[in-house]
Amino acid sequence: MAHRVLLSLVLAGIAAMTVPSAAMARNLVVGDGGPGCRDARYATIQSAVDAARPGDDIPVCPGTYREAVSVRTDMLRIFSRVRHQAVVELPASDDTRLTGIGLDARGVLVRGFTVTGVRPGSGCGLGEGTAISSGGGAATIDYNRIVDLGCNSFERGVLYSDDATYPGLVSVAHNEISGFERYGILAFGSPDTVHDNVIRGGRVGVQIRGGKGAIQANTIEDAGDCGICTYAFEASFDYRIAGNRLRRNGNGIHIAYVGSPAPPDAIGRFNAHIEANDVLDSVRDGITIELSRGFVYRNAVRRSGRWDCLMQDGFAVWKDNIGATDSPSNLCRAP
């Protein structure tokens, strides 16, 4: 009998130690406790984040949350219970360099929020803040709606960067981004996938400054400088840019090394695979390859202000593209 009791205790101890960590995850509900949100225990998103442990879920009830949220705990899932109805609105401040939701942790998901721009303090200048930012920690930023507010707006919709402390794939997908001043999405060196976003206005739709990943199936319209820019300064890049729809941007797709002087191995370090994009009504050029190599296949580029297809000091392979104007010739002439 004693042996059975001892065996039972040992097995119970082993079971306790081997219970999946997900069983210990908690729901830290944020809201005002009103109808449909009776289980809320936190009035602000930040208070729930501060109380969270890795693996916890933070559902946020519909409402407006006037706060800037800083996340420093790994593996949290922070999401709006009803898509776009939890609104993060930055508080009134003269400091326009604020971030709506800032991730300084690994593996955090931010889903379904509306994030609005810097609220005016005593001044009303251009906003220099960021709606959602990540330090490169395998973040997932999806199904959010980013818009401006009043006379101030974000400089950047989504910003993420590579940090050796927090390596991992960053996914930015299915977001609606508008009303920003400069960059819809700006990335520094992270492995990433940017797909199925709708980005309107500003200066640049998506700008990648080094790294490796994919930019796919986005709709980008009315960006004053360029729809998709993949630039390298001292880094390198290797990107697949496919199935995007670009309308009325300054330049449609611009792949280039930016810096002086160019390194001796510049062309070998910068590579882009550009395929099946639809680029229409660019104010200047449709697709440009500059000091880079890669493959440019099956793109439709039409009604650009200057060149539909342009290659300067590059060694890309162009094939089966459709366009009327190109330099040098036959870049945009499908057989």
N, C-alpha and C positions, 0 to 999 in steps of 0.2 A: 504493500500500500504506500509506504514511504517513497519507494522508488517511483511509483506512478505520480505522486504529488510533486516530487522533485522534477520529473520529466515534464509535467504540465507547466510548472513554473519556468523551466528553461525554454520550452516552446513558446510560451507567452512572451518571454523576454525577447526572443529572436523575432517574433512577429511584430512586436512593438518597434524594434530597431529597423525592420524592413518595410514598414508601412510607407507607401510612396509619399513623397513630400507634397504632392498635389492634395492629399487628404488633409493636410494641415493648412492649405491655402484658405484665406478668408475673403469675404466680400466686405469691403469698407465702403458703404454707400454714402454718397454725397448728395445733399439736397436740403430743402426746408421742411421736410416732414409733412408736406401737404398731400392731397389726394394722389394716389399712384406712387407715392414716395414715402410711405409710412415707416419703412425700414431704415431711413436715413439716420446716421449717427454723427455725421460730420457736416458742418455748414460751409466749409470751403474745401476746394480740391487740395490745396497745400496742406491743410491739417490732416487729411486722409493719407496723403503721400508721406508725410512725416511719421505717421503711425504705422505705415505698412512694413511688411517683411517681404523678402524675395519670394516671388510666386503668388502674391496676393492679387486679387482683382479689385479695381476701383470703379464701380459703375457710378455715373454722374446723372442725376435726374434733370429733366428740363428746367431751365432757368438761366439767369445771367449771373456770371461769377466775375466780379471786378477784381482781378488779381493777376499777378504774374507767377507762374508755377515753375518751381525748380525741383527736378527729380534726381535724387542721388542714390536710389535703391535699385538694385538690379532686378530684372525679370518681372516687372509689374505690367499689368494690363489695365490701362486707363481708357475708359470709353464712355461715350454718351449713350444712355439707355435708349433714347429716341434720337435717331440720326439727325444731326445739325441743330437739335433743340437745346443742347447744353452749350451755352455761349460763354467763351472766355474773352472778356473785354478788359484790356489793360487799364489800370486805374489812372485817374487824372494825375499828371506829372509833367514837370518841365523837362524831365529827362526822357528824351525820345529814343534812347538807345536801349530799349527794353526788349525782352523776349517774352512772348505769350506763354509758351510751354517749352522749357529748356531741359534737355536730357543729358545728364552727366553720369550715365550708368549704362550697364550692358543689358541688351535684350528687352528693351521696353517697347510696348505697343501703345500708340496713341491713335484712337479711332473715333471718327464720327462727330467731332466737335465743329462748331463754328468759332473761328478765332478772328477778332476784329482789332483794328489798329490802335495806335496810341491815342488816348483821349487827350484833348487839349488841356494844358495847364494855363499859365498866364500867356503863353505864346501859342502861335498856330503855324509853325513852320513845317517843313517836310519831315516825316517820320524817318528815323534811321534804325528802327527796331527790326526784329525778326519774329514772325508768327510762331514757327516751330523749329527748334534747332536740336541737333544731336552731335555728340562728340565722336560719332563713328562706332557706337557700341551695338552693332547688330540690331538696330532699331527697325520697327515697322511703323510707318506713318501713312495711314490710309483712310479714305472716305471722309476726310475733313473738308470743311469749306472755309477758305481764308478770304476775307474781304476787308476793305478799308473802313474807316469811320470818320465822318466829318471832314475837316480840312487836313488831317494827318493820316498818313498811310504807312504801311511797312516799307522799308527798303527791300527786304527779302521775305518771300513767302516761306520757303523751307531752306534751311542751311544745314549741311552736315559735312563732317570732315573726318579724316583718318586720324586715329589716335592709337598708338601702340598699346596703350593700357586697355583699350576696349576694341579689339579687332572683330571683324565679322561683317557679313553682308547687311547693307542697308536697303530697305524696300520702301519706295515712295510711290504710292499707287492710288488711283481713283480719287484724287483730290481735285477740288475746284479752287483755283487760285486767281484772284483778280484784285485790282485796286492797290497794287504795290507800286513802288517808285522805280525799282531797278531790276531785281532778279526774282523771277517766279520760283526757280529752284537753283541753288548754287551749291556745288560740291567740290571738295578738296580731297582727291586721292583715295576715297573709300571704294572698296568693291561694292557695286550697287546695281539695283535695277529700278529704273524710273519708267513706269508704264501706266497707260490709261488715265493720265491726268488731263484736265482741261485748264489751260492757262491763257489768260487774256490781258493784254495791255502791258504797261511797264516798258523797260528798255530791252530786257533779255528774257526769253521764255525759260530755257534751261541752259546753264553754263557749267561745264565740267572742266576742272583744272587738274588734269592728271588722274590716273587710276584705271580701273578695268571694270567693265560692266555693260549694261544694255539700256538703251533709251528707245522704248517701243510703244506704238499705238497711242501716242499722246496727240491731243489737238491743241495747237498753239497759234494764236491769232493776235495781230496788231502789236507786236513787240517792235519798238522803234529801232533797235540795233540789230538783233538777230533772233530767230526762233530757237535754234539749237546751235550753240557754240561749244566746241570742244577745243580748249586751249591748253597749252603746256608752257610753263615758264622754265623751271629747272627739273620738272618731273617728266614722266612719260605717260602715254595713255594707249589703251587698246579697247575700243568701243564698237559695239554693234548698234547701229542706228537704223531702225526698220519700222515700216508701217505707220509712220507719223503723218499727220495731216497739218500742213503749215499754210497759213493764209495771211497775206498783207503784212508780212514782217519786213524789217529793213533788209536783212539778208535772211534767206531761208535756213540753210545749213552751212556753217562755216567751220572748217577743220584746219587748225593752224598751230604752228609754234609761234609764241609771242615772246620776244626778248631779243636782246642784241648784245654780243653777236650770237648767232646760232651755234650750238655745239657741233663738233665735227660729225657726230653720229646722229644728228637731229632726225633725219628722215627715217633711219632704222628704229628709232625709239617711239615714233608716233604713228599709230596705225588705226584705221577706221574701216569698218565694213558698213557701207551705206546702201540699203536695199529697200525697194518698194515703198518709198516715201512719195507723198503727193504734195508738191510745193507749188503754190499758186500765188501770183500777183505780188512777188517780192519787190520792194521799192528799188533795191539795187540788184543783187545777184541771187540766183536760186540756190545752187550748190557750189561751194568753193572749197578746193583742196590746196593748201599752201604749206610747203615744207613738211609734207607728210606722205605716207604711202597708204595703200589700202585697196579696197574693192568698191566700186560704185556701180551697182546693178539695178536695172529695172525700175528706175525712178521716173516719175512723170513731173516735169518741171516746165511751167508755162507762164507766159506773160510777165517775165521779170523785167525790171526797168532797164537793166543793162545786159548781163549774160545769164542765160538759163543755167549753163554749166561752165565753170571756170577752174583751171588748174594752173597754179603758179609755183614753180620749183618743187613739184611733187612727182611721185612715181606711182600714182594710183592706176589701177586697171579699170577702165570704164567700158561698160557693155550693156546693150539693150536699153539704154535710157531714151526718153522721149523729151525733146525740147527743140526750140527753133533757133536759138543763138548759143554759140559756144566758142571758147577760146582755150587751147587750140581747137581746130575743127575736128569734128567727128566724135566729140565727147558725148553729145546728146542726140545722136542720130540712130534710132533703132533700125535694124535691118528690115 
